Each structure stands twice: as structure tokens, then as C-alpha cells.
């Protein structure tokens, strides 16, 4: 019985540093993250509104080649969620830019806890930092 207590305590400690249950690299609670939104469209201004349950980051108008960035710490329960609504002159998109996850999909792409989203003429891309490539994640919806 004493051995089980010891194993449970060790597992809790390892979970806090992301090494328990076969998930090395899982994020540590209270980790600092940075989100970058780039306007890489050829001619349109990008209207942007991002928020979480607790924080409204305000309306932004990004000219071509401008960016908007913010940093935050993930909460203790690892339930932090940020989403953005954006539109250009002809279309719009609304999607999560940061979410709680267990699979590592976002953490892999946002290596070093730095997510880089790029608004382009054909849609919204996310940079896969380890490969230095961008992947189309969301297409624009027609209308506003």
C-alpha cells in the first residue's frame, strides 16, 4: 500500500512536468504562450477581434504585413481557450487560435509556445515551427 502512495505521488509530480502517462512534452500548467496573427494578404486590411472567456483583446485593424500579438499564461486547469473573428473586404472566419489539448497537435506546431497564424488571400494558416512551413487550417467564408 505504501508503494502505491509513492507511485501516485511520483506520477502527480511527473504529470506536472509533462512526463506521465506516456505523454512526454505535455504542457506544464501555467506555461507562458505567445500568439501572433499576421496579415499576409496581398491588398486587404484585416479586421480582427480576439478573446478568451476572461479577456477581450479589443478590435484591431491590421494593414498588409502588420501583425497583432499577445502573451498569456495557461491556467492551472489547462482549460485556457482563445478564439478570433476576422474579416477582410469580402469574407470572414471565426476559429480557436489556442485551446486545451492532450494530443500535442498544437504544441508541436507552436514549438517554444509560440503560435503564428497567418491570414492570406485563400485562408488562415498556422506555422509549423519545427519545419518552418505554413499549413492551411481554415478557409474564408463568403460574406461578412
VOPAGU-2260 file (C-alpha; in pm, 1 decimal, decimal comma):
REM VOPAGU-2260
SITE   aa  ch    i         X         Y         Z
SITE  UNK   A    0       0,0       0,0       0,0
SITE  UNK   A    1     284,9     239,5      83,6
SITE  UNK   A    2     439,3     169,3    -256,0
SITE  UNK   A    3     115,0     269,3    -429,8
SITE  UNK   A    4     114,1     603,8    -246,7
SITE  UNK   A    5     472,7     662,3    -353,1
SITE  UNK   A    6     390,3     578,0    -716,8
SITE  UNK   A    7      86,0     808,9    -710,3
SITE  UNK   A    8     291,6    1099,4    -572,6
SITE  UNK   A    9     566,4    1045,8    -828,0
SITE  UNK   A   10     308,9    1027,1   -1107,9
SITE  UNK   A   11     148,7    1356,3    -998,1
SITE  UNK   A   12     487,3    1527,0    -992,4
SITE  UNK   A   13     577,2    1386,5   -1332,5
SITE  UNK   A   14     238,9    1492,1   -1474,1
SITE  UNK   A   15     311,7    1846,4   -1367,2
SITE  UNK   A   16     630,9    1840,8   -1570,8
SITE  UNK   A   17     466,2    1658,0   -1861,1
SITE  UNK   A   18     618,0    1310,3   -1839,1
SITE  UNK   A   19     336,5    1094,2   -1701,3
SITE  UNK   A   20     106,3     854,1   -1885,3
SITE  UNK   A   21     338,5     821,6   -2182,2
SITE  UNK   A   22     298,6    1184,3   -2290,3
SITE  UNK   A   23     642,7    1340,3   -2283,5
SITE  UNK   A   24     629,2    1705,3   -2373,0
SITE  UNK   A   25     277,8    1762,6   -2240,8
SITE  UNK   A   26     244,7    2123,1   -2137,4
SITE  UNK   A   27     305,1    2231,6   -1781,7
SITE  UNK   A   28      20,3    2421,8   -1612,0
SITE  UNK   A   29      80,5    2796,9   -1601,3
SITE  UNK   A   30     301,1    2781,7   -1913,0
SITE  UNK   A   31     356,8    3112,4   -2093,6
SITE  UNK   A   32     236,7    3124,4   -2455,7
SITE  UNK   A   33     253,6    3383,4   -2733,5
SITE  UNK   A   34       0,2    3415,5   -3015,6
SITE  UNK   A   35      85,9    3608,3   -3334,0
SITE  UNK   A   36    -165,3    3699,7   -3604,1
SITE  UNK   A   37      -6,8    3817,2   -3930,4
SITE  UNK   A   38    -183,4    3992,6   -4217,3
SITE  UNK   A   39     -13,8    3841,6   -4520,6
SITE  UNK   A   40    -295,6    3915,9   -4765,7
SITE  UNK   A   41    -190,5    4094,6   -5081,2
SITE  UNK   A   42    -409,6    4405,2   -5051,2
SITE  UNK   A   43    -677,1    4386,3   -4778,9
SITE  UNK   A   44    -688,0    4530,1   -4431,7
SITE  UNK   A   45    -762,5    4257,3   -4177,8
SITE  UNK   A   46   -1021,3    4330,1   -3911,1
SITE  UNK   A   47    -951,2    4117,4   -3604,9
SITE  UNK   A   48   -1125,5    4059,1   -3270,9
SITE  UNK   A   49    -972,4    3802,3   -3032,4
SITE  UNK   A   50   -1085,0    3699,8   -2685,8
SITE  UNK   A   51   -1095,9    3436,4   -2417,6
SITE  UNK   A   52   -1358,9    3375,5   -2153,2
SITE  UNK   A   53   -1184,0    3633,4   -1934,6
SITE  UNK   A   54   -1002,8    3867,0   -2175,4
SITE  UNK   A   55   -1130,9    4068,3   -2471,3
SITE  UNK   A   56    -824,0    4189,0   -2659,3
SITE  UNK   A   57   -1018,1    4457,1   -2847,8
SITE  UNK   A   58   -1078,6    4524,7   -3215,1
SITE  UNK   A   59    -771,6    4550,4   -3437,6
SITE  UNK   A   60    -730,7    4669,9   -3794,5
SITE  UNK   A   61    -412,9    4531,0   -3947,2
SITE  UNK   A   62    -274,5    4670,1   -4269,2
SITE  UNK   A   63     -89,3    4444,8   -4509,8
SITE  UNK   A   64     225,6    4299,8   -4344,9
SITE  UNK   A   65     117,9    4415,5   -3997,0
SITE  UNK   A   66      73,8    4181,4   -3701,8
SITE  UNK   A   67    -100,5    4161,4   -3366,7
SITE  UNK   A   68      49,6    3959,6   -3080,2
SITE  UNK   A   69     -26,9    3882,1   -2718,4
SITE  UNK   A   70     112,9    3664,9   -2443,6
SITE  UNK   A   71     -63,8    3482,0   -2162,6
SITE  UNK   A   72     -17,8    3207,4   -1909,0
SITE  UNK   A   73    -226,5    2895,1   -1942,1
SITE  UNK   A   74    -443,3    2844,5   -1633,0
SITE  UNK   A   75    -375,1    2577,8   -1370,5
SITE  UNK   A   76    -654,5    2351,5   -1502,8
SITE  UNK   A   77    -523,2    2381,6   -1859,2
SITE  UNK   A   78    -860,7    2497,7   -1992,1
SITE  UNK   A   79    -744,2    2826,1   -2145,7
SITE  UNK   A   80    -911,9    2896,9   -2480,2
SITE  UNK   A   81    -865,5    3193,4   -2715,8
SITE  UNK   A   82   -1059,9    3246,2   -3034,2
SITE  UNK   A   83   -1063,2    3511,4   -3305,1
SITE  UNK   A   84   -1310,3    3652,3   -3550,8
SITE  UNK   A   85   -1154,6    3814,4   -3855,8
SITE  UNK   A   86   -1272,9    3953,3   -4183,4
SITE  UNK   A   87   -1146,2    4128,3   -4491,7
SITE  UNK   A   88   -1347,5    4317,2   -4754,3
SITE  UNK   A   89   -1527,1    4006,8   -4887,5
SITE  UNK   A   90   -1513,0    3721,8   -4636,9
SITE  UNK   A   91   -1475,7    3618,7   -4272,9
SITE  UNK   A   92   -1352,2    3341,9   -4044,2
SITE  UNK   A   93   -1402,9    3255,9   -3678,6
SITE  UNK   A   94   -1189,9    2992,0   -3506,5
SITE  UNK   A   95    -988,8    2893,1   -3199,9
SITE  UNK   A   96    -627,5    3013,5   -3200,5
SITE  UNK   A   97    -535,8    2839,3   -2871,9
SITE  UNK   A   98    -713,6    2553,6   -2696,7
SITE  UNK   A   99    -655,1    2292,4   -2428,5
SITE  UNK   A  100    -531,3    1969,5   -2578,1
SITE  UNK   A  101    -388,7    1635,5   -2488,4
SITE  UNK   A  102    -276,3    1517,8   -2832,5
SITE  UNK   A  103      12,4    1760,8   -2881,4
SITE  UNK   A  104    -109,0    1873,6   -3227,9
SITE  UNK   A  105     -99,2    2245,4   -3142,7
SITE  UNK   A  106     202,8    2220,6   -2909,2
SITE  UNK   A  107     407,7    2057,2   -3188,4
SITE  UNK   A  108     324,2    2333,3   -3437,1
SITE  UNK   A  109     370,2    2607,6   -3178,4
SITE  UNK   A  110     708,6    2484,8   -3063,5
SITE  UNK   A  111     855,4    2702,6   -2786,8
SITE  UNK   A  112     492,8    2801,8   -2707,3
SITE  UNK   A  113     481,6    3048,7   -2996,7
SITE  UNK   A  114     177,9    3014,3   -3228,2
SITE  UNK   A  115     198,8    3203,0   -3557,6
SITE  UNK   A  116    -127,3    3239,4   -3750,8
SITE  UNK   A  117    -118,8    3395,5   -4097,8
SITE  UNK   A  118    -420,8    3546,6   -4277,4
SITE  UNK   A  119    -368,8    3504,0   -4651,5
SITE  UNK   A  120    -585,5    3556,4   -4957,9
SITE  UNK   A  121    -704,2    3193,1   -4962,6
SITE  UNK   A  122    -745,5    3135,5   -4587,9
SITE  UNK   A  123    -585,0    3116,8   -4245,5
SITE  UNK   A  124    -257,9    2928,5   -4199,5
SITE  UNK   A  125     -73,6    2804,7   -3891,9
SITE  UNK   A  126     304,6    2785,3   -3892,6
SITE  UNK   A  127     461,9    2451,6   -3803,1
SITE  UNK   A  128     765,7    2598,6   -3629,5
SITE  UNK   A  129     990,7    2287,4   -3632,8
SITE  UNK   A  130     958,6    2261,4   -4012,3
SITE  UNK   A  131     934,0    2636,8   -4081,0
SITE  UNK   A  132     627,4    2575,1   -4300,8
SITE  UNK   A  133     270,5    2705,1   -4302,6
SITE  UNK   A  134     -35,7    2479,4   -4321,6
SITE  UNK   A  135    -380,3    2591,6   -4440,3
SITE  UNK   A  136    -615,1    2538,5   -4144,0
SITE  UNK   A  137    -925,8    2748,3   -4223,9
SITE  UNK   A  138   -1069,2    2882,1   -4546,2
SITE  UNK   A  139   -1254,2    3212,8   -4564,7
SITE  UNK   A  140   -1634,5    3204,9   -4554,1
SITE  UNK   A  141   -1803,2    3429,8   -4811,4
SITE  UNK   A  142   -1972,7    3746,7   -4688,7
SITE  UNK   A  143   -1935,2    3925,4   -4360,1
